[in-house]
Amino acid sequence: MARVTAVEPAKADPSLKPLFDDFLRERGAVPNMFRTLAHDPKILQTWFDAFRATLREGEATTRVKEMLAVRVSHLNQSRY
């Protein structure tokens, strides 16, 4: 069982609605990591901005960056 519960998008702080709507549009769901950070909207927004900056197209495509994230997760035996 999780120590910190994930915030349901419908019950999240109203300031997070645009951010959650973006996730729903782009991915079909709000990842648990972001739902958990939603307990503190300022922390979530800061983390989200860093996440977006990291995955933004650049020298490597977003697809390559996501594949790297999956590979690193696998190598670290992450169950998530």
PyRosetta script that sets phi, psi and omega in degrees:
from pyrosetta import init, pose_from_sequence

init()
pose = pose_from_sequence("MARVTAVEPAKADPSLKPLFDDFLRERGAVPNMFRTLAHDPKILQTWFDAFRATLREGEATTRVKEMLAVRVSHLNQSRY")
pose.set_psi(1, 141.0)
pose.set_omega(1, -179.3)
pose.set_phi(2, -69.4)
pose.set_psi(2, 145.0)
pose.set_omega(2, 176.9)
pose.set_phi(3, -77.5)
pose.set_psi(3, -35.7)
pose.set_omega(3, 179.1)
pose.set_phi(4, -118.2)
pose.set_psi(4, 127.7)
pose.set_omega(4, -178.0)
pose.set_phi(5, -76.1)
pose.set_psi(5, 153.1)
pose.set_omega(5, 175.2)
pose.set_phi(6, -86.9)
pose.set_psi(6, 137.8)
pose.set_omega(6, -179.3)
pose.set_phi(7, -78.6)
pose.set_psi(7, 130.0)
pose.set_omega(7, 175.2)
pose.set_phi(8, -68.4)
pose.set_psi(8, 135.1)
pose.set_omega(8, -178.6)
pose.set_phi(9, -52.3)
pose.set_psi(9, -37.1)
pose.set_omega(9, -179.3)
pose.set_phi(10, -68.8)
pose.set_psi(10, -21.4)
pose.set_omega(10, -178.4)
pose.set_phi(11, -104.3)
pose.set_psi(11, 4.1)
pose.set_omega(11, -178.1)
pose.set_phi(12, -73.4)
pose.set_psi(12, 159.8)
pose.set_omega(12, 175.5)
pose.set_phi(13, -52.2)
pose.set_psi(13, 134.6)
pose.set_omega(13, -178.0)
pose.set_phi(14, -55.6)
pose.set_psi(14, -27.2)
pose.set_omega(14, 179.6)
pose.set_phi(15, -66.5)
pose.set_psi(15, -18.2)
pose.set_omega(15, -178.7)
pose.set_phi(16, -91.1)
pose.set_psi(16, -4.7)
pose.set_omega(16, -177.3)
pose.set_phi(17, -54.7)
pose.set_psi(17, -47.9)
pose.set_omega(17, -179.9)
pose.set_phi(18, -61.3)
pose.set_psi(18, -39.0)
pose.set_omega(18, 179.8)
pose.set_phi(19, -65.4)
pose.set_psi(19, -47.0)
pose.set_omega(19, 179.0)
pose.set_phi(20, -64.8)
pose.set_psi(20, -37.8)
pose.set_omega(20, 177.7)
pose.set_phi(21, -61.8)
pose.set_psi(21, -38.4)
pose.set_omega(21, 176.8)
pose.set_phi(22, -60.5)
pose.set_psi(22, -45.8)
pose.set_omega(22, 179.2)
pose.set_phi(23, -61.3)
pose.set_psi(23, -44.9)
pose.set_omega(23, -178.7)
pose.set_phi(24, -62.3)
pose.set_psi(24, -40.5)
pose.set_omega(24, 179.9)
pose.set_phi(25, -68.5)
pose.set_psi(25, -43.9)
pose.set_omega(25, -174.8)
pose.set_phi(26, -80.8)
pose.set_psi(26, -37.4)
pose.set_omega(26, -171.9)
pose.set_phi(27, -121.3)
pose.set_psi(27, -11.2)
pose.set_omega(27, -180.0)
pose.set_phi(28, 85.5)
pose.set_psi(28, -6.1)
pose.set_omega(28, 179.4)
pose.set_phi(29, -162.1)
pose.set_psi(29, 160.2)
pose.set_omega(29, 174.3)
pose.set_phi(30, -96.1)
pose.set_psi(30, 119.2)
pose.set_omega(30, -179.0)
pose.set_phi(31, -57.4)
pose.set_psi(31, 145.6)
pose.set_omega(31, -178.1)
pose.set_phi(32, -55.8)
pose.set_psi(32, -36.4)
pose.set_omega(32, -179.7)
pose.set_phi(33, -57.5)
pose.set_psi(33, -44.2)
pose.set_omega(33, -179.1)
pose.set_phi(34, -74.6)
pose.set_psi(34, -33.3)
pose.set_omega(34, 177.0)
pose.set_phi(35, -66.7)
pose.set_psi(35, -33.6)
pose.set_omega(35, 178.1)
pose.set_phi(36, -71.6)
pose.set_psi(36, -42.7)
pose.set_omega(36, 177.8)
pose.set_phi(37, -65.5)
pose.set_psi(37, -17.0)
pose.set_omega(37, -178.0)
pose.set_phi(38, -65.1)
pose.set_psi(38, -10.0)
pose.set_omega(38, 175.1)
pose.set_phi(39, -62.2)
pose.set_psi(39, -26.6)
pose.set_omega(39, 176.5)
pose.set_phi(40, -129.0)
pose.set_psi(40, 98.2)
pose.set_omega(40, -175.1)
pose.set_phi(41, -54.4)
pose.set_psi(41, -34.9)
pose.set_omega(41, -179.9)
pose.set_phi(42, -66.8)
pose.set_psi(42, -42.0)
pose.set_omega(42, 178.5)
pose.set_phi(43, -65.1)
pose.set_psi(43, -44.2)
pose.set_omega(43, 179.3)
pose.set_phi(44, -59.8)
pose.set_psi(44, -46.8)
pose.set_omega(44, -178.4)
pose.set_phi(45, -62.7)
pose.set_psi(45, -41.0)
pose.set_omega(45, 178.6)
pose.set_phi(46, -63.7)
pose.set_psi(46, -45.5)
pose.set_omega(46, -179.4)
pose.set_phi(47, -65.9)
pose.set_psi(47, -40.7)
pose.set_omega(47, -179.9)
pose.set_phi(48, -62.5)
pose.set_psi(48, -43.1)
pose.set_omega(48, 178.7)
pose.set_phi(49, -60.5)
pose.set_psi(49, -41.7)
pose.set_omega(49, 178.2)
pose.set_phi(50, -66.2)
pose.set_psi(50, -40.9)
pose.set_omega(50, 178.6)
pose.set_phi(51, -60.1)
pose.set_psi(51, -48.2)
pose.set_omega(51, 179.5)
pose.set_phi(52, -62.5)
pose.set_psi(52, -43.5)
pose.set_omega(52, -180.0)
pose.set_phi(53, -62.4)
pose.set_psi(53, -38.0)
pose.set_omega(53, -179.2)
pose.set_phi(54, -68.7)
pose.set_psi(54, -41.4)
pose.set_omega(54, -176.0)
pose.set_phi(55, -89.1)
pose.set_psi(55, -3.4)
pose.set_omega(55, 179.2)
pose.set_phi(56, -60.6)
pose.set_psi(56, 146.5)
pose.set_omega(56, 177.0)
pose.set_phi(57, -56.3)
pose.set_psi(57, 140.1)
pose.set_omega(57, 178.6)
pose.set_phi(58, -162.5)
pose.set_psi(58, -133.1)
pose.set_omega(58, 177.5)
pose.set_phi(59, -59.4)
pose.set_psi(59, -38.2)
pose.set_omega(59, 176.3)
pose.set_phi(60, -111.3)
pose.set_psi(60, 144.9)
pose.set_omega(60, 179.4)
pose.set_phi(61, -71.6)
pose.set_psi(61, 161.8)
pose.set_omega(61, 176.9)
pose.set_phi(62, -58.9)
pose.set_psi(62, -39.1)
pose.set_omega(62, 179.9)
pose.set_phi(63, -60.3)
pose.set_psi(63, -45.6)
pose.set_omega(63, 179.5)
pose.set_phi(64, -63.5)
pose.set_psi(64, -41.8)
pose.set_omega(64, 179.6)
pose.set_phi(65, -62.8)
pose.set_psi(65, -40.4)
pose.set_omega(65, 178.7)
pose.set_phi(66, -68.1)
pose.set_psi(66, -37.9)
pose.set_omega(66, 176.8)
pose.set_phi(67, -64.4)
pose.set_psi(67, -38.9)
pose.set_omega(67, 176.6)
pose.set_phi(68, -62.9)
pose.set_psi(68, -41.1)
pose.set_omega(68, 179.5)
pose.set_phi(69, -62.6)
pose.set_psi(69, -41.6)
pose.set_omega(69, 178.3)
pose.set_phi(70, -64.9)
pose.set_psi(70, -43.1)
pose.set_omega(70, -179.8)
pose.set_phi(71, -63.7)
pose.set_psi(71, -44.3)
pose.set_omega(71, 178.7)
pose.set_phi(72, -62.7)
pose.set_psi(72, -41.2)
pose.set_omega(72, 177.5)
pose.set_phi(73, -60.2)
pose.set_psi(73, -44.0)
pose.set_omega(73, 179.3)
pose.set_phi(74, -63.6)
pose.set_psi(74, -45.8)
pose.set_omega(74, -179.0)
pose.set_phi(75, -62.3)
pose.set_psi(75, -31.8)
pose.set_omega(75, 178.9)
pose.set_phi(76, -87.5)
pose.set_psi(76, 6.5)
pose.set_omega(76, 179.8)
pose.set_phi(77, 54.6)
pose.set_psi(77, 39.5)
pose.set_omega(77, 177.8)
pose.set_phi(78, -73.0)
pose.set_psi(78, 130.2)
pose.set_omega(78, 177.8)
pose.set_phi(79, -80.6)
pose.set_psi(79, -15.7)
pose.set_omega(79, -177.8)
pose.set_phi(80, -82.6)
pose.dump_pdb("model.pdb")
